[in-house]
């Protein structure tokens, strides 16, 4: 399905040829994000991502970069997370050479024009305010702040604070870029219809001169919790947005695929337990879903719902009861089979596109010791047993791992803390 090439400077290239498509996606990942930021520079990973599109020596303005993308009819964007920053372009395969040249240029030759930096500060502050005004997004940041605290990277917004955003100077970007954007931190994935050998040679030419060194981690991560915890962000909203869940384990833990299966049947589809209990039978929410989020050194399992203010306590009780059922009784074979087939079916549908294949391979390469093929992942899913699921639930769905984050016109955290019993 894919082939990995490591250049002399330790930059990794992964190629995934696909039949039956006329598109190609190039995804360039840097293994850095908000978890790697120096103290007092929160949000610089995300800000730097923006600056890559503001001009290079060859393409000195944002307009020059965007016009070239548009002239190919291509889709181009970028993203920043706690652990990864990514840049991608998807185009017709006839534009592969132009797309490679464009991505190589912005990744290595951005000029960080001080005038563009000052302009972009206002844009990113507006992005921050938009996220804060979107409870379905902000509840995730509130949840992570509750779990990890703002004193460490894991508990801070990826986008940073307004104070930090407005403080950045050109020298900050150059220092961070020089420290983190090394060859060993860089992964390039090409997926779609293309000449594999020719593309690898082209990438060697375009990226082979990136400096080889291994960046130093920015600090240790710590977790500590002994009892259920609640955090409320008071906001006059039409609904209360809540996230209820538990600390789990990092992505390389053997429970990874058990948690994936649990996500699916607990709250990952329209026939899942949370959807049925909270929405279909309870009539308490329109949106309800579960998520297993695993990072390199931590993880959590959550269920989100948006409910009317008067139904918050009832919704929490219903969710807790569904979590408890997973602990008390093993899942039946029919329900487990339905979850496994749903996971496999949706994966196959998603992997029809070149950008999805690039994401699938790239995130595994960045986050795990080795990317798996879809066949290998299906085998892992199939190996999960009812006994393993119950054992994992009993291990993770415990009071000392439980947390609840809420956004709405609420104030009494102690009232909700008393509800958190399982």
TAFENRA-V41225 format. One record per run of one state. SS is the DSSP state (hx for helix, st for strand, lp for the rest). FROM is the first residue (numbers start at 1). TO is the last residue. If there is no record, write none. Layout:
# TAFENRA-V41225
SS,FROM,TO  SS,FROM,TO
This chain:
# TAFENRA-V41225
lp,1,2  st,3,6  lp,7,11  st,12,17  lp,18,22  st,23,30  lp,31,33  hx,34,36  lp,37,43  hx,44,51  lp,52,55  st,56,56  lp,57,61  hx,62,71  lp,72,74  st,75,80  lp,81,84  st,85,92  hx,93,109  st,110,110  lp,111,113  hx,114,132  lp,133,134  hx,135,148  lp,149,152  hx,153,155  lp,156,161  hx,162,167  lp,168,169  hx,170,180  lp,181,185  st,186,192  lp,193,195  hx,196,207  lp,208,228  st,229,234  lp,235,239  st,240,247  lp,248,255  hx,256,267  lp,268,272  hx,273,281  lp,282,284  st,285,294  lp,295,298  st,299,307  lp,308,308  hx,309,328  lp,329,332  hx,333,350  lp,351,353  hx,354,367  lp,368,373  hx,374,383  lp,384,385  hx,386,396  lp,397,398  hx,399,401  st,402,408  lp,409,412  hx,413,417  lp,418,422
